[in-house]
Amino acid sequence: IILSDDEGGPLSSGCINVVTMPKSKRDKKVSLTKTTKKGLEVKQNLIEELRKCVDTYKYVFVLSVINMRNNKLKEVRNAWKHSRLFFGKNKVMMVALGRSPADEYKDNLHKVSKCLRGEVGLLFTSRTKEEVNDWFAQFKEADYARAGNKATFAVTLDAGPLEQFPHSMEPQLRQLGLPTALKKGIVTLLSDFEVCKEGNVLTPEQARILKLFGFEMAEFTVTLKSMWNSETTEFKQLAEDLEETKDQMEEEEEEKED
């Protein structure tokens, strides 16, 4: 606290101005009594929401996604606003539905839980199986492959100028393994370059090159694995037997780990 007169001079018996320094934000006290176990609360809310959807909608579909992309999934959500779509948190969804006949929320829902492996989601809807199947059969979106994907075709770049790239990108292209140089300010590929062969598992560098040159090798697709009818509590497997066998093997491995 600083005491001064109106003129800023020495303290006098006249009017006194009291100037207080602003409080530091660092001194702000946070009460730990308000801290909650947010993670547990989120899981409990998700379980309640899933069970509410079981009671609300006629069908539950297990959807399997190949080449997951968040932007594509957003398009699916927008198209199915009249229904509810859940992705991720497979173990929490299994708890909500039930892992066995003893703890399942409704009859045969534990069979739905057995399908929740890998990149899968739950679609709660009152639309028929035919409507759901037809829509997802038509919804296929091409995208760029990522590292770890297999090349669907061979790609070889021809030697010559690469005028689509600014000169500032030449060092980056060279770092990716391309034999490039600047010729009269133009990025130039000095020799033919094989990016990948069909069937190759793509490296990060190959995936980056394919994207830079506009080669799309991935396709976002959604298939129906199984369905459950809330009116009859009937469960029906929709995916191929090979896929189901793979899921069972993964389930056995997870149970061993647990």
ChimeraX attribute file (.defattr): number of C-alpha atoms within 10 A of each C-alpha:
attribute: neighborCount
match mode: 1-to-1
recipient: residues
	/A:1	7
	/A:2	9
	/A:3	14
	/A:4	16
	/A:5	15
	/A:6	12
	/A:7	7
	/A:8	9
	/A:9	9
	/A:10	9
	/A:11	14
	/A:12	11
	/A:13	6
	/A:14	9
	/A:15	10
	/A:16	13
	/A:17	14
	/A:18	10
	/A:19	10
	/A:20	9
	/A:21	7
	/A:22	6
	/A:23	8
	/A:24	7
	/A:25	7
	/A:26	6
	/A:27	7
	/A:28	8
	/A:29	7
	/A:30	8
	/A:31	7
	/A:32	7
	/A:33	6
	/A:34	6
	/A:35	8
	/A:36	9
	/A:37	7
	/A:38	9
	/A:39	8
	/A:40	10
	/A:41	11
	/A:42	11
	/A:43	16
	/A:44	15
	/A:45	10
	/A:46	17
	/A:47	18
	/A:48	13
	/A:49	13
	/A:50	21
	/A:51	15
	/A:52	11
	/A:53	19
	/A:54	22
	/A:55	14
	/A:56	14
	/A:57	18
	/A:58	18
	/A:59	23
	/A:60	24
	/A:61	24
	/A:62	25
	/A:63	24
	/A:64	22
	/A:65	19
	/A:66	14
	/A:67	19
	/A:68	16
	/A:69	14
	/A:70	9
	/A:71	9
	/A:72	17
	/A:73	16
	/A:74	11
	/A:75	11
	/A:76	16
	/A:77	16
	/A:78	10
	/A:79	11
	/A:80	15
	/A:81	10
	/A:82	12
	/A:83	16
	/A:84	15
	/A:85	21
	/A:86	17
	/A:87	15
	/A:88	14
	/A:89	13
	/A:90	19
	/A:91	13
	/A:92	16
	/A:93	23
	/A:94	21
	/A:95	18
	/A:96	24
	/A:97	24
	/A:98	22
	/A:99	20
	/A:100	17
	/A:101	13
	/A:102	10
	/A:103	14
	/A:104	19
	/A:105	17
	/A:106	16
	/A:107	19
	/A:108	21
	/A:109	27
	/A:110	22
	/A:111	23
	/A:112	25
	/A:113	22
	/A:114	16
	/A:115	25
	/A:116	23
	/A:117	17
	/A:118	13
	/A:119	15
	/A:120	23
	/A:121	24
	/A:122	23
	/A:123	23
	/A:124	25
	/A:125	22
	/A:126	17
	/A:127	13
	/A:128	10
	/A:129	14
	/A:130	8
	/A:131	11
	/A:132	17
	/A:133	13
	/A:134	10
	/A:135	13
	/A:136	15
	/A:137	13
	/A:138	10
	/A:139	14
	/A:140	13
	/A:141	12
	/A:142	13
	/A:143	17
	/A:144	18
	/A:145	23
	/A:146	22
	/A:147	14
	/A:148	12
	/A:149	18
	/A:150	19
	/A:151	24
	/A:152	16
	/A:153	12
	/A:154	12
	/A:155	15
	/A:156	11
	/A:157	13
	/A:158	13
	/A:159	14
	/A:160	14
	/A:161	16
	/A:162	17
	/A:163	11
	/A:164	10
	/A:165	15
	/A:166	11
	/A:167	17
	/A:168	12
	/A:169	10
	/A:170	21
	/A:171	14
	/A:172	11
	/A:173	20
	/A:174	13
	/A:175	11
	/A:176	13
	/A:177	13
	/A:178	22
	/A:179	16
	/A:180	21
	/A:181	18
	/A:182	16
	/A:183	12
	/A:184	8
	/A:185	12
	/A:186	18
	/A:187	23
	/A:188	21
	/A:189	22
	/A:190	16
	/A:191	13
	/A:192	13
	/A:193	15
	/A:194	13
	/A:195	18
	/A:196	21
	/A:197	15
	/A:198	11
	/A:199	12
	/A:200	15
	/A:201	17
	/A:202	20
	/A:203	15
	/A:204	14
	/A:205	17
	/A:206	21
	/A:207	24
	/A:208	18
	/A:209	18
	/A:210	20
	/A:211	16
	/A:212	13
	/A:213	12
	/A:214	11
	/A:215	15
	/A:216	16
	/A:217	18
	/A:218	19
	/A:219	16
	/A:220	17
	/A:221	20
	/A:222	24
	/A:223	19
	/A:224	23
	/A:225	22
	/A:226	19
	/A:227	24
	/A:228	23
	/A:229	18
	/A:230	20
	/A:231	10
	/A:232	9
	/A:233	14
	/A:234	14
	/A:235	20
	/A:236	15
	/A:237	16
	/A:238	14
	/A:239	16
	/A:240	10
	/A:241	10
	/A:242	8
	/A:243	12
	/A:244	16
	/A:245	11
	/A:246	11
	/A:247	17
	/A:248	14
	/A:249	12
	/A:250	14
	/A:251	16
	/A:252	11
	/A:253	11
	/A:254	10
	/A:255	9
	/A:256	8
	/A:257	7
	/A:258	6
